[in-house]
């Protein structure tokens, strides 16, 4: 392990220096195309932290940092994982099924008054939101409809983030396909549906388009970090492009205030990044899905994992 990585690892307030890391971070490959490269602080296979009897695949699809834990959703089960930010221990929230396909794609938390987790899911032509209680217990799951329709049931909401604006609750639903279409890999912009809460349903107030600098092939998750001036730092990941974008959102004007910065991952093996959440202004946790059939050799080195990266 290089001295730089060691110092970065040991400086994190919640990390013990002997935390499990599956391998020494590799030197950055020539995949950044001049972009700044994220620093890997630590990572571990999810199966080492929260093993389940009979489960051979941990298809992590979303993550949210809340109340000192990383809550992880999977698209192959409805159980919700709970992992320490140090990546040294974990468990599951109560309830849920380890055998029921969920198609869960993203998770966020409503911290206002009656507190809830919200999860978005694919597998339907209509955008799906599932509300959980503040403990993310499986027996509390309740469907709340949206007014968003998708032409491709496997290219719907891929990420979600909650915010409070003018005494109203909103969910930002990140579409996997460009411009909220069912296609990826083209030249259309990434898009976010701004969903206002209306009773027990969610109604589109606006469609936000990501800046042209975020020219990703697909979009896998979104996270927000509130700032003292009322703006939000935004993180958006792409699985196909193997990139992270950080920008600034004004919820007052529903607009992005800058073109932001695009970051590369430390190696081309990060083929499966599906979820992102802020641990601090300079450190983020991410989760990786199971490697897809036909993926390049090396992608299995970093799949079904939870990672912590620092901005350079």
N, C-alpha and C positions, 0 to 999 in steps of 0.2 A: 504494500500500500504506500502511495506516495506521501510525502510529508504534508503537502497541501490538503489531500483528502483526509488524512488523519486529523489535522487541526480542525478542519471543518466539521468532521464527525464529532469530535470530542467537545466542540464549543456549543453544540445544541443543548438547551437547558434540560431536555428530558431524555437525553441519550446517555446510557452507560457505554464506556468505550469498548466493552466486550459484547455489545449487542450483536445478534446473529446477522451476518451478511453472507450471502451465498457465494460471492466471489469477490476478489479484488477488483475495484473499478478499472476497466480497461482505459488505455489512453484513447482520446478521441480519434475516431477514424476520419477519413476525408469524405465525410457526408454532410458537413455543415454548410458548404458552398459559401463560405465567408460569414456565416451566422455565428453569434455567440453560442457556446455550448454549455448546457446545464451541468452542474457538478453533482455527481451521485454521492449522497451521504450514507445511505444504507438501503438494503432491499432484502427480501426473504420470500421464499415460496409460501403461499398462503396455507398449503397443506401442512407445513411445519408448525404453524401457529394455531390453527383451528381445524384439526383433522376431524372428519366425520366417517363413521363406519359405513362402508358401502359406497362412498363417494370417491371417484377416481379423477374427476375433473372439477376444478374450481374456476368457473368462467366468470371472473369478476368483471362487472360492467359499470360500476359507479361507486363513489366514495365521498363521504362528508365528515369533516372534523367537527365534533360537537361534544361539549361537556367532558373534555379530556380524552375522548375516544374517537377512533376512526370507524365509522359505520360503513360497511361494505355490502352492496347488493350484487346478486349473481343472476345471470339469465337462465341458469339451469336449475334453480331452486328458489323457494320463497323464504327460506331462512335468511336472516340478516346478520352478518358477522359484526363483531365489535373487537377492534384491535388497538393495542396501545401504540401511541405515536413513536415510542422507542422501538417498536417492532419486536418486542420480546415476549409478548403474551397476547392471548385473545380468547374469545368465547363467542356465543351466539345470543342474540336477544331471544326471549321466550317465544315459543310457538313457531309457526311456519313449518314448511315441509322440505325435506331434503331430496324428495323424489319428484315433486311437482315442477314442471317447466314454468318459469315465471315470465320470461322475456323482459325482465326488469333491465332498465338501461341507465338510470340516473337517480340520485337521491339528494334531497336538500332538507332544510329545517326551518320551520316557522317559529321564531322566537318571541312572538308577540302574544301576550295574554294566554289564551288556551293554546298550548304549544303542541306542534305536530311535526312528524316527518312526512314528507311527500316524495313519492317515487313515480317516475314515468316508465311506461312499458310499451313495447311494440307488440305486433301480432294481431293488430286490428286496424281497419281502415280509419277509425276514429281515434284521435289522440287520447291516450289513457293516463289518468292521474289516480294514484292509490294513496289514500291518507292513512297514516299510522299514528298511534299515540306517541307521547314524548319518550317512551321507552322502546319504541320500534317493535312492540310485541305483535306476533303474528295474528293473534285473535282479534286485533283491533283494525285490521285492514278493511278499508271501505273504498269502493270505487266512486270517483267524482268525475263526471263527464266534462269534455271540452267541446268547443265548436269547430275544432280543426280536423279536417279530413285529409287523408293521404292516399295517393293512387297506388303506392306500394306498401303493403302491410309490414314489410321488413325494413323500411326506410322512413320511420316516423321520428318521434322525439327521441333523441339520443342522450340528451343531458338536460338538467334542470337546476335552476337557482331561484331562491325566494328573496324578495325584498319588500320593505314597507315604504309606501309613498303616499303622502297626503292622507294618512289614516286609512289607507286601503292596502290589502295584501295582493301581491302580484307574484306570479311564477313566470320566469323566463324559460321558455321551452326551446332548446337548441335542436334544430332539425339536422338529421344525419346527411341528407341529400342537399345539394346546392340549391339555394333559393326555395327550400322546402319542397323541392320536387323529389321524385323517386330515384333520381340519378346521382351518381358520384363521378368524379374524375373529369368533369367538364370545366367550363370557364365562368359559370355563374357564381355569384357571391354566396357566402354562407348567410343563413338567416335565422332569426330568433323570433318566436311568437311571444309577444307581451300579453300574458293572460291575466285578466282582472278577476278577482273572486266575486262571484255572484251567487250568494247562498251556498249551495253545495255543488256548484258547477263553476267552470272557468271559461271566460269569454274573451276573445281576441280584441285587444284595444289598439294594437299597432304591430306591424312587422318591422323589426330592425334588421338592417343588412350590415354585415361586418365590413370593415374597410377593405379596399382592394389589396392591401398588403397581406391580408389573410387569405391568400390564394391556395387554400388547401384542397386536396382531392375529396376529402370527407371531413366530418366534424363529429367528435366522439364525446365531448363533455364540456360543461361550462361551470365556473365557480366565481363567486363574488367575494370581495373583501371591502367593507365599508371604510371610508376615509373621513377625517374630521370635518372636511369642507362639504360633506354631503354627497360627494361623488363615490363611485365604486371602482376599485381595481378589478379588472375582468381577466380571467384565464380561460382560454379555449384550446382544446387539444384536438389533434387529428391522428387517427390510427394509420391511415394509408400514407399520409405525407410524413409521419414521424416527426411532428413539430408541435411546439407550444407557442401560443400567442398571448402576450400580456398587453392590455390597453386600459383606457379609462372611459367609464360610462357616466353620463349625466342622466339620472332618473327624472330630473326636473324637465328637461327638454326631450327625453328619450332619444339621446344621440351619443355617438362616440366622439370624444373630444380630441383624439389624436389617432395617428396611424399605428401607434404601439410598437412593440418589438417582437420579432419572431426568434425563437430559440430552437436549436437542434439538440437531440439527445446524444449521450456520450458514445453510442455505437449504433450501427445499423440493425442490431439484434432487437431493438425496441420496436417491434412490429405490431404490438397488440395493445397499446395504451388506450384504455377505455374510460377511465375516470380520473378526475382531478379535484383537489380541494386545497385551500390555503391553510398552512400551519402558522405562517406569519407573513409579513410583507415580502420576505426574501426566501421563504422556504415553502415547498408544496409537496403534498403526498399524492401519489397516483397509483392506480391499479391496472393490471394487465389481464386481458381475456385469454382464453385458451387459444393456442396457435390454430390457424385455419388450415384446412386441407390445401395442399399445393403451395403453402407459404415457403419463402426461401429458407434454405438451410441456415440454422443459427437462430431463427425466431423462437424456437423452443427453449433457448437459453434464458429468455426473459419473460416467458408466458406464465400465467396463473400466479402472479407475484404482486406484492405491494412494495412500493418504492418511495423513498424520500429524496428529493432533489433540492439543491439551492441554486438561486440565480447567480450567475457569475458577476 
